[in-house]
């Protein structure tokens, strides 16, 4: 009997997991090896021994090495030290730049690369990009977000459950702005405020309720309004700690004040974080988890990740197939547990704002309504209400106090004749 064998033509599959040994039917088996040690795999498939070490230069203090691979022929090494970066190629330093990161900050850097641009983030430093213009011309610069009609489409966020009112002294040029609550910090200087359809860059913080700024995009009005938001990332709020690419989108998040929030750019438009507007005709007014605000705001922020659906202990958050918002609360088989805030804890986008338990217990997400044609006056709803929002006198129908009812659905779920329905509210509020 002749011995049969095969010729190994390439090793492009790399080292094969022991779990795949014997899987001769797989292409990876033919193009891999059981063990590769101290060798370099070449793109055509062959291997050669790894070269030994060679002295290039002396590292300066704490140093972090980052790879930069433009293509298989143009591979660089970025050597970061205390406020400096050196770029190496083919055993020589081809560029040297100043950086904003100290030696103590280097190992908190996160990075990702797209083509000839390396994106870097640190929680205490504005995000930067390292750009290769040609072999020996390298630049470090701030991120430049997509701009259209003077609006800068960076991430914006409302950091307040009960948003203070804000008003302005004018619609263009240098203006002052004021609010009815302590909002501003000295670190807000340089950050942006989206005021209705306009945009203002803060130039001076005169006090916790007063600022001066430069209008970037002309304001449509100056009166008191709750329709405003500030830049999600700033010296006052912290900078992103993570960055990556997913399905042709840039994903950033995890700042100091928004530790569990993710922001996704538009597909194939990496620096465009325009949330757009949900089509009004498609947005349905429905009961939403506490912290969602209103249906349109929620629809614009929701990533349709279904984490709230999957993790609701009471299983009352349901997916809305093809509708906006993407989820809603269904009290058919349950109610919102008075002592639960799981959905606000796990929402990655801020569509459901994080609430304390005390805030959640006072957030009105709906309003119970009693159908007196069906009600049998049993009083079970009175006993089940966790807030004492329902009262009843002997022989009378129950009465619901709209200033105390939070719409948790405990009464609807308990009613034996289905005489109670929780109706959505226009805007959630803390009672």
C-alpha positions in Angstrom: 0.0 0.0 0.0 1.4 3.4 -1.0 1.8 6.2 1.5 -0.5 9.1 0.7 0.5 12.6 1.5 -0.2 16.2 0.5 2.1 19.2 -0.2 1.6 22.2 2.1 1.5 25.2 -0.3 0.8 28.1 2.1 0.3 29.0 5.7 -2.1 32.0 5.3 -4.6 30.5 7.7 -2.1 30.8 10.5 -2.1 28.5 13.5 -5.1 26.2 13.6 -7.0 25.6 16.8 -6.5 22.2 18.3 -10.3 21.9 18.2 -10.0 21.8 14.3 -7.3 19.2 14.1 -8.6 16.4 11.9 -10.9 18.6 9.9 -9.3 17.9 6.6 -12.5 19.0 4.9 -11.9 22.6 5.9 -9.8 25.1 3.8 -8.3 26.4 7.0 -6.8 23.0 7.6 -5.1 22.9 4.3 -3.7 26.5 4.7 -2.7 26.4 8.4 -0.3 24.8 10.8 -0.5 23.1 14.1 2.1 25.4 15.6 3.9 28.4 14.2 6.8 29.6 16.4 9.2 32.4 15.7 8.3 32.8 12.1 6.7 35.4 9.9 4.0 34.4 7.4 4.3 36.2 4.1 1.2 37.3 2.1 1.9 34.8 -0.7 1.8 32.0 1.9 5.3 31.1 2.7 7.1 31.6 6.0 10.5 32.8 7.1 12.3 32.9 10.4 11.6 36.1 12.4 14.6 38.3 12.5 16.4 38.9 15.8 16.3 42.1 17.8 18.1 45.2 16.6 18.8 48.4 18.5 16.9 51.3 16.9 16.7 54.0 19.5 16.3 54.6 23.2 12.7 54.8 24.5 11.8 58.0 26.4 10.3 57.2 29.9 7.0 55.4 29.7 6.3 54.2 26.2 3.4 52.7 24.4 3.7 51.1 21.0 0.8 51.1 18.5 0.7 49.4 15.1 -0.3 51.4 12.0 -0.9 49.3 8.9 -1.9 51.2 5.8 -1.4 48.1 3.6 0.7 45.0 3.5 3.7 47.0 2.2 3.3 50.1 4.3 3.4 49.2 8.0 4.5 51.6 10.7 5.1 51.6 14.4 3.9 54.5 16.5 5.9 55.0 19.7 4.1 57.2 22.2 5.8 58.7 25.2 5.3 61.8 27.4 3.6 64.3 25.1 5.6 62.9 22.1 5.1 60.4 19.3 7.7 59.0 17.0 6.8 57.2 13.8 9.0 54.3 12.7 9.3 52.5 9.4 12.1 50.1 8.2 14.2 50.6 11.3 14.3 54.4 11.3 12.3 57.3 12.7 10.5 59.1 9.9 8.4 61.6 11.9 8.2 63.1 15.4 5.1 64.9 16.7 3.9 66.6 19.9 0.8 65.0 21.5 -1.7 66.0 24.2 -1.1 62.8 26.3 1.2 62.6 29.3 3.1 59.4 30.1 0.6 58.6 32.8 -2.3 58.7 30.3 -0.8 56.5 27.7 -2.2 53.2 28.9 -5.8 54.6 29.1 -5.7 55.4 25.4 -8.1 53.4 23.2 -7.7 53.5 19.4 -9.0 52.1 16.1 -7.9 52.6 12.5 -9.6 53.3 9.2 -7.5 53.6 6.1 -4.8 56.2 6.7 -6.4 57.6 9.9 -5.9 56.4 13.5 -8.6 57.5 16.0 -7.5 57.8 19.6 -9.6 58.6 22.7 -8.9 59.3 26.4 -11.4 60.1 29.1 -9.6 63.4 30.0 -8.5 64.6 26.5 -10.6 65.7 23.5 -10.5 62.9 20.8 -7.7 63.1 18.3 -6.8 61.6 15.0 -3.4 60.7 13.6 -3.3 61.1 9.8 -0.7 59.8 7.4 -0.6 62.2 4.5 2.3 60.5 2.9 5.2 58.4 4.1 6.9 61.1 6.1 4.1 63.7 6.7 2.0 62.9 9.7 -0.5 65.1 11.6 -2.4 65.0 14.9 -5.6 66.9 14.9 -9.0 67.2 16.6 -12.0 65.2 15.2 -13.9 67.2 12.6 -17.6 66.3 12.8 -19.9 66.6 9.8 -21.2 70.1 9.3 -24.1 71.3 7.1 -25.7 74.7 7.0 -23.6 75.7 10.0 -24.9 72.9 12.2 -22.2 70.6 13.7 -23.5 67.1 13.9 -21.7 65.9 17.0 -23.4 63.9 19.7 -25.7 66.1 21.9 -27.4 65.0 25.1 -29.9 66.2 27.7 -28.3 65.6 31.1 -31.4 66.5 33.1 -34.5 64.5 33.8 -36.4 67.8 34.4 -34.8 70.0 31.8 -34.3 73.7 32.9 -35.6 76.4 30.7 -33.0 78.4 28.6 -33.3 81.7 26.8 -31.0 84.0 24.8 -30.4 87.7 24.3 -30.2 87.5 20.5 -30.3 85.2 17.5 -26.8 85.9 16.0 -23.3 87.2 16.8 -22.2 87.4 20.4 -25.0 86.7 22.8 -25.7 85.9 26.4 -27.9 83.0 27.6 -29.5 82.3 30.9 -31.3 79.4 32.6 -33.5 78.9 35.7 -31.3 76.3 37.3 -27.7 75.8 38.2 -26.3 74.2 35.0 -23.0 75.7 33.9 -19.5 75.0 35.0 -16.3 76.9 34.1 -15.3 73.8 32.2 -18.2 74.4 29.7 -16.1 77.1 28.0 -15.4 75.9 24.5 -18.3 73.4 24.3 -21.5 73.7 22.3 -25.2 74.2 23.0 -27.9 73.1 20.6 -30.7 75.6 21.1 -33.8 74.6 19.2 -32.6 74.6 15.6 -29.5 76.8 16.3 -26.1 76.3 17.7 -24.0 78.3 20.2 -20.4 77.9 21.2 -19.8 78.9 24.9 -17.1 81.5 25.3 -17.6 82.5 28.9 -19.3 81.1 32.0 -20.4 84.1 34.1 -22.1 81.9 36.7 -24.0 78.6 37.1 -27.0 80.2 35.3 -25.4 82.7 32.9 -23.1 82.3 29.9 -21.8 84.2 26.9 -21.4 82.6 23.5 -20.9 82.9 19.8 -23.8 81.9 17.5 -22.6 79.3 15.0 -26.0 78.6 13.5 -28.6 81.4 13.7 -31.2 80.9 16.4 -34.8 80.8 15.3 -36.0 82.4 18.6 -34.8 83.8 21.9 -37.6 82.9 24.3 -37.6 80.5 27.2 -37.6 76.8 26.0 -36.8 73.3 27.1 -35.8 72.4 23.6 -32.0 72.5 24.1 -29.1 70.1 24.7 -25.4 70.4 25.2 -22.5 68.5 23.6 -22.4 65.0 25.0 -18.6 65.2 25.4 -16.7 68.1 26.8 -14.3 69.1 29.5 -17.3 69.6 31.7 -18.9 66.2 30.9 -15.8 64.1 30.1 -14.6 62.6 26.8 -15.2 59.2 25.2 -13.2 56.3 26.6 -13.9 53.9 23.7 -14.0 54.0 19.9 -14.5 51.3 17.3 -16.1 50.6 13.9 -19.2 48.4 13.5 -21.1 47.8 10.2 -19.6 50.9 8.5 -20.4 53.1 11.5 -18.1 54.7 14.1 -19.1 53.9 17.7 -18.0 56.0 20.6 -19.0 56.1 24.2 -18.3 55.5 27.9 -17.5 59.0 29.1 -17.3 60.1 32.7 -20.9 61.5 32.9 -22.3 59.0 30.4 -20.6 55.7 31.3 -23.2 53.4 29.8 -24.0 55.4 26.6 -23.0 54.5 23.0 -23.2 56.8 20.0 -23.3 55.5 16.5 -22.6 57.5 13.4 -24.5 57.3 10.2 -23.6 54.4 8.0 -20.5 55.1 5.9 -20.4 58.6 7.3 -18.1 58.2 10.3 -18.2 61.7 11.7 -21.9 62.4 11.2 -24.0 61.9 14.3 -27.1 63.5 13.0 -30.0 61.7 14.7 -32.4 63.1 12.2 -36.1 63.2 12.9 -38.4 60.3 13.2 -41.2 60.6 10.6 -44.0 62.2 12.7 -46.7 60.2 11.0 -45.0 56.9 11.9 -44.4 57.8 15.6 -47.1 56.4 17.8 -47.9 57.8 21.2 -47.5 54.8 23.5 -46.5 53.9 27.1 -42.8 53.7 27.3 -40.3 52.7 30.1 -39.6 55.4 32.8 -36.9 57.7 31.5 -37.9 57.6 27.8 -39.3 61.1 27.9 -41.7 61.1 24.9 -42.3 58.9 21.9 -40.5 61.1 19.3 -37.4 61.7 21.4 -37.3 58.0 22.3 -37.7 56.9 18.6 -34.8 59.2 17.6 -32.4 57.8 20.3 -33.4 54.1 20.4 -30.9 51.8 18.7 -33.5 49.0 18.4 -31.0 46.8 20.3 -33.9 45.1 22.3 -31.8 44.9 25.5 -34.7 46.4 27.4 -37.1 43.7 25.9 -34.7 40.9 26.7 -33.9 42.0 30.3 -37.3 43.2 31.6 -37.9 41.0 34.7 -41.7 41.5 34.3 -41.6 40.9 30.5 -43.9 43.8 29.8 -41.6 45.7 27.4 -42.5 44.4 23.9 -41.0 44.9 20.5 -43.1 46.9 18.1 -42.7 45.3 14.7 -42.2 48.0 12.1 -43.4 50.8 14.2 -41.9 53.8 16.0 -41.0 53.7 18.8 -39.4 50.3 18.4 -40.7 49.1 21.8 -43.7 49.7 24.1 -45.1 48.6 27.4 -47.8 46.0 27.3 -49.7 45.4 30.5 -51.7 42.4 29.3 -49.8 39.9 31.3 -48.0 42.0 33.9 -47.1 45.5 35.3 -44.1 47.6 35.9 -42.5 46.6 39.2 -42.4 49.6 41.5 -38.9 48.6 42.7 -37.3 47.9 39.3 -35.3 50.1 37.0 -33.5 47.5 35.0 -34.3 49.0 31.6 -32.7 52.4 32.5 -29.6 50.7 33.8 -28.9 48.7 30.6 -30.0 51.1 27.8 -26.8 51.9 25.8 -27.9 54.9 23.9 -29.7 57.1 26.5 -33.0 56.5 24.9 -34.1 55.4 28.4 -32.3 57.8 30.7 -30.7 56.4 33.8 -32.9 57.1 36.9 -32.4 56.5 40.6 -35.0 54.2 42.1 -36.6 57.2 43.9 -36.9 59.1 40.5 -38.3 56.0 38.8 -40.9 55.6 41.5 -42.1 59.1 40.8 -41.9 59.2 37.0 -45.3 59.3 35.3 -45.2 57.1 32.2 -49.0 56.9 31.8 -52.3 57.5 33.4 -54.8 54.9 34.5 -58.4 55.4 33.3 -61.5 53.5 34.7 -64.4 52.4 32.5 -67.4 52.9 34.8 -69.5 50.8 32.4 -67.4 47.8 33.2 -66.2 48.4 36.7 -67.7 46.3 39.5 -66.5 48.5 42.3 -64.5 45.6 43.9 -61.8 47.9 45.1 -58.9 45.6 44.2 -57.2 48.4 42.3 -57.1 50.5 45.5 -55.2 47.7 47.3 -52.7 47.1 44.5 -51.7 50.7 43.8 -48.1 51.2 45.1 -48.5 54.9 45.5 -52.0 55.2 47.0 -53.2 57.1 43.9 -56.6 55.3 43.9 -59.3 56.0 46.5 -62.8 54.6 46.9 -65.8 55.2 49.1 -68.3 52.5 49.9 -70.6 51.9 46.9 -68.8 54.3 44.6 -66.5 53.9 41.7 -62.7 54.2 42.4 -61.2 57.7 41.8 -57.7 58.1 40.3 -55.5 61.0 41.4 -53.8 62.2 38.2 -51.1 64.0 40.3 -50.1 60.7 42.0 -50.7 58.0 39.3 -47.5 57.0 37.6 -49.1 54.5 35.1 -47.3 51.4 36.4 -50.2 49.2 35.4 -50.6 47.4 38.7 -54.2 48.3 38.8 -54.9 47.3 35.2 -53.2 44.0 35.8 -55.2 43.3 38.9 -58.6 44.3 37.7 -60.7 41.2 37.3 -63.0 42.7 34.6 -60.4 44.6 32.6 -62.1 47.9 33.4 -58.8 49.8 33.8 -56.5 51.0 31.0 -53.2 52.8 31.3 -53.1 55.6 28.7 -49.8 57.1 27.4 -48.9 60.7 28.4 -47.5 63.3 26.0 -44.4 63.8 28.1 -43.1 61.8 31.0 -42.5 63.8 34.2 -41.4 63.3 37.8 -44.4 64.0 40.1 
